Structure formats: C-alpha cells, structure tokens
C-alpha cells in the first residue's frame, strides 16, 4: 500500500486525488493547502485529513512514503528538498523547476539522497500521442521530416494569480507548451536549435501567444504553437513523413487520422478515432510511477527528460529576448529569463 501526501488542492491536486481514489493500492493520507475549504472538497471523497502546512502534516502523520507536489512551479525546489531530505519518494508536477539551475539542483539532491523523482509530463501517456509515436516507429509515414503542434486555451487562473507573474511561472512557454517540447523530443531525439517569437514583453493583460521552431539533430523541423488567448482547450499535431501524414485535432469529431500517399493518386485517409478510456492519462501516469517505485524501474519520463524540456523552454525564452536562434548545449549556463 502506498501512502501519498498531496501538496496543493488546485487543478492538478484535484486531478491527481481523483486518480488515486480509483486505485486499490493507494491511500491518500492528507491534502496540504492553506485554503481549508478548497482542500476539504478534495479530501472529503477520499476520507483524508486536511493540513494547513507541511509542518503540520509531518508532525501529525505516522507514515507516508510518497509526496505528490501539485504546487506552483516556483515552489517545487523547496518542497523537493524538504521531502528528499527525509527519504520520501517524490512525484512532482511539470515543469520540474523555473530555472535550469534549480532543475539540476533538484535532480542532484534527489540522487544524493537516493530518493526516486518522477516529473509528471503527462502527454506521453495520452493514447493519441502514444499511437503517433508507435506508428512512426513502425514506419507508417516513412522518415519524418516536419511536425506541427498546437496547444491552446484561456489564460489560466491560479493561486494568487501566479501564472500572470512571469518570474514565477515562465509564462505560456515554460508552463504549457513545454508539454510539446517533451513529446517532440521523445519522438525525434535531441533538439539542436531553437527560434521563438511571442507576445512576451508587450504588456497585454492575460493574453499570451508563442510560436517556436525547433530543429532536431535528426533533421526534423517542428513548429510549436501555443496560446493563452482562446476560449476552450484544444490540442493538435500534424507529423509529415516521406510516405504520409498523421493528423490529430482534439476539436474534431474524428480527431485522429492517418493519410498515406499513393503513387499517381490523391491521398486516401484511414481514420483511427480516439476511444474513450476508463483510465485517464493522469491515472495511467501515476499508476506507472507507482509501479516504477515498486519494481525499482526507470520511468517513461525520467528526471533528465524533465531537465531537457526545461532547457528547450529556456532557450525559447532566450530567443524571444534576443530575436536570434539559440543553439542548445546542455553544458552551458542559461541566464534567468
């Protein structure tokens, strides 16, 4: 039985709590949040206690073996260090940290304390994204050459409106389209160069938009588009290879389609509709992390993968500020942006 303490009763805290509630081998031993009423709504279906602080939780609980950190990005480092110091395995929402320096510090400290660290880049667990990777690996569209992704919705509202503070959240690029950076790197390998444009610095209240071009060492070029200026939430991708295209749009009635090229003829379409799942991607992600703890196995998303995703995001922010492409080098020290 895993005994999990959840830090944060916001959107992701609620999502993670709901997933744990469906698992037979998990007991949520508490929800930590300064907003008692909000935390109580999350804790009540689980029969879990509410704690106003980490200090209160640690002084009260007899046992826990996992902490699930669903707090704003700028709080991750402090909480990871706090629990790694006492030997508790850690699940942490993405991004791993606000800066590369903090991300490296988190990874190194967990390694030093022999604590397992899992970073929740959930897109790898969405079936339509997993399927595209599988089809590409099978050669369904030939050698991939170009990819386009879109992820967009309304400007988020969080505790103390922290998303609107760039120094805390890193904005749209670090908080949201980092999902696509991680996914594309999972598919195509290491990124070589980044060029980006966005609304950053234009002082538009609660609006953000970015377009990032990634050149991979494998030769693939990807265009990553993100928006916090839309009503409703949608995601899209299009991946083109020598033999065909895989096209996904969450807003369409038939969201996932693969089109194969035929010599001398127009493209035909083979539809692969998304199936409703009993287990959500968040459930699958957390279930996977728990199995990795039980079996002492490496997860689908490693802490180093999470670091690389932040590295791409920080490079995009640098490119926006300089107006120039940024060549990636994992050894360089990025300025705080």
Phi, psi and omega in degrees: 000128176269134178250110190248131172255125181259127176260112179107128180246027176279203185304308184287328175300318179293317180297315180293319179298319179297323178292315179299326181299336180270357184260134182286333188256023181230135171238119174281114187269356177171157173241127179254121176197141180289340177268099188297316184296317179296316180295323181297324179294326178284320186283328188304311180297339182266350185066030185259149177284159177250136178237139182281342182206164176295320178304314180297317181297313183292330179279345184258318187287140177280326185202139165207151179236353179219136169246135180248110187267106179243050183252165175306149187309317186291351178264352187300312186301312182301316183287322177300312180299320182299315185274328176296325180301328181257012171081024180266129176294150194232130165250127185230132176298154176281159347290158183302325182198168180282332181230161177295323179300315178293322179299315179295321179298319179297311182297314182295321182292319178295322177294317179299323182270003179058042180251137178283137182233124180237129181249129193275075170271088195286341184301329178297346182256001175281129187299324181290333176278321176298320182295319179299317179298316180298315181295322179294317179296330178281352179086018186298329180243015182074198180291122180292145182234319185223141176226147173228137176229153174221140177216120185204154178187195181284154178300125186286151174243126180230186179307128177057022181052043187292335178298329183283351178262103185303325181294336178270317190258334187077004176070194183306319187292311183282329185271322187247304186282001168301334174304314183286327174301314181296315182297314182295321177295323176301324182276317193247357178094200188287144177274137181261320186212147184230135173224135187215151172227148178200181176274002182305130177089358182267001174057041174268118187295120174054039172225139176209146179209143178212148173228120185238130176255127179247130171252122182267154178298335179286349181104345179293141173246132180235140176248117186249116183247136179221149182214133165247051181219018183243152169273137182078162182244128177222154174226149178215154166210154174219125181236119184250134176233187183293335185249353182171189185224140169251127188232128179227135176215113184296340182278347183272154181295324175244088194288331187243122182224140173244128180245127180254141177282141177235132183302126175075005183227164174291164181288135174261157183242134173245112185276137175234086184292147177290138178262141175297137183248140174291321179261122179289162175303328179291321174299311181300320179297309182292322176300318179297314180299318181294321177295323178297324176294314182296320186261358183055050182249159176284135182281166176299324176247112180271166176298326178293325174299317179297321177298315181297323179296318177296321179301317178295317180297316179295322177296321178296319179294321176298318181296320178299316182290322183270338186076011184234157174296152177240125176272130184280140175209111185298342182273343183285154177262115180280142173292159176287125179227000000 
